[in-house]
Amino acid sequence: MKYDLVNVTKKDDQVTQYYEKNNIQNGGVDASFVEKYGRPEHEFVRPRYMFVGEYYIGLEKTYRSTDPRFSNVLIKEMFWHLHDDLNLTCWFHYKDEQWRVFSYIFWPPGAVF
């Protein structure tokens, strides 16, 4: 399998279009994402301490990995393969009795994090 190195912190034109076109807002509920994008390729719920690495850097803004108060906060990950050249991963926390998005990333398949 061939992997391409991709700078996922620099938005290319296609990714920028998807960010603008999809207008994802923090606080959106998980059901609205399923309605919009269909059933995810995978989804799971894990405590914060299990989300480690560059792929999860967006979680740091809300739940710092260095803060022990957040280590057991439950986070739900949902992943969609939208097109041959585009994936979407969203992370949700449980707030107001619903899973609400607090971080997401559009990224090309084969990206190495």
Steps between C-alpha positions, in 0.01 A plus 500: 500500500639842403472793741549863414630747754251783527518822698163473675547834677502689169163498330512443126232637269287186505506465878424872537196455274375216720551702818303788352234291324430272796483781754556274800428685822632402841213367706326316215351168612617162371160412349522801267834372366351157430210670324737713291782252424334160552609220725866544604768248402576467870402653830603431856506657845818504707643699790716801408826338608469246216511769229873556456702630206499766233172375351328610821666842534163674457382352829770690689319832473207370706648208695873540569672163521725638774205585727406198714147635548425412136660155481171311546269734308317288244553598137317358201682473167313469171676451165365531146673424170320770300674468162801324349708799601333617823430372851325665794560423866293665773541485877207551735458548873184426697338829594138588578405132459628486140825426320619839369788558259794697638770418245519367144740463210466446125803310375618307193517120514856380541605797711767411753449665836 
